[in-house]
Amino acid sequence: MVQYKDQKLHEEKVFKDPVHSYVHVRDQVIWDLISTREFQRLRRIRQLGTTFLVFHGAEHTRFNHSLGVYELMRRVVDDRFQGRDEWDDNERLVVLCAALLHDLGHGPFSHAFENVFQLDHEQYTRAILLGDTEVNAVLRKVSEDFPLKVSQVIEKTYPNRLVVSLISSQIDVDRMDYLQRDAFYTGVTYGHFDLERILRVLRPYKEHAVIKLSGMHAVEDYIMSRYQMYLQVYFHPVSRSAEAILNHILQRAKHLYMSNYDFDIEPRPFVPFFTNNITLEDYICLDESILFTYFQLWMNERDEVLRDLCTRFVNRRLFKYSNLNSEDDVERYGKLQQLFAQVGIDPMYYLVADSTSDDFYRPASTKNPIMILMPDGTLQELSTVSPIVDAVAGKMKVDRKIYYPLDVIEALEDEALRDEILTLLHRK
């Protein structure tokens, strides 16, 4: 195998980026990785899943984000860490490649797709890095064990914990890029924070990247940006409604296939996922363009449920929602299930209980809290020196809702049953 004799490009390449202005590529291995089919596939995977149905500008992709994460990592190691005693520049290439490739295994519509088929995008990232792929061939030109090193950084098992913290901690380049990028493309203002200041005060320190005390206020801004983005964008109920319909389209299609339903057009790309017999090639070949193609085809299927769900998703005729905790209010939820079935609305597909998962800053339960470097050289966890962060850390509540087709309910001819359902849904 021909090894990279000179890791640097003869001439720097750049990508024009709306968030970071430019993405600078100076290494041959990075340039070659971007050109692989597995990385180019990320152009066909949206960064925010179904959120484009709420914020119409949110059409950006995992490709955009991955380049952004790489660029932030390049700025950290080349502009901020280089020459510092706590940083080993021999780690530079492995952390740059890990930043670029950290989302390589995401499937179409990411987490929604994973939930239906019980998949783990991190396992597929590892499989692409270590398998018979173009990415693996490029990485092995650095050294035979280089693909494994990159995989270990992403998996958080790499021996140098400082390297891991740069891409996976409470203030890492992944989060810093997606917050700013998602805010830019959704058009909201509260996702922005003083990125330049954070990069200037970021320091390598033993097993962590830490923040100088003088930059604490910029980190407070970052924490509040995360708080607002989760509430206003990532947990948006309309996006969750679209995701619920997407989940049930895939569940219905799988149920029909396993029941020997005769599809008008065989769903060949989905069969390995329906039967849980997935090869790496099957996974790499499936993207959002294929899902949308089949959703449009299934709008004409004979199965009424699949046809209706696909029509709703493609034409954005989404479910409405009400606040209801199906676990605490079991009687009310059970009554709704009973009434839905009684009027011919299948509750399995048309009454969806959903809750948000709390992924906010919790210093007591995280392995990598944000550490502040004090003037005397000691470290303190952020919430112990910042009253603002202490006030919001771990305070986000889990939001529970139910989703349902209000249009179908309102069209019911039985007025008594219709009104009873609407009352239980707090719609009347």
Beta strands, then each sheet from edge to edge (+ up, - down):
strand 1: 8-17
strand 2: 21-27
strand 3: 202-205
strand 4: 208-212
strand 5: 320-323
strand 6: 352-355
strand 7: 371-373
strand 8: 379-381
strand 9: 400-404
sheet 1: 1+ 2-
sheet 2: 3+ 4- 7- 8+
sheet 3: 5+ 9- 6+
end
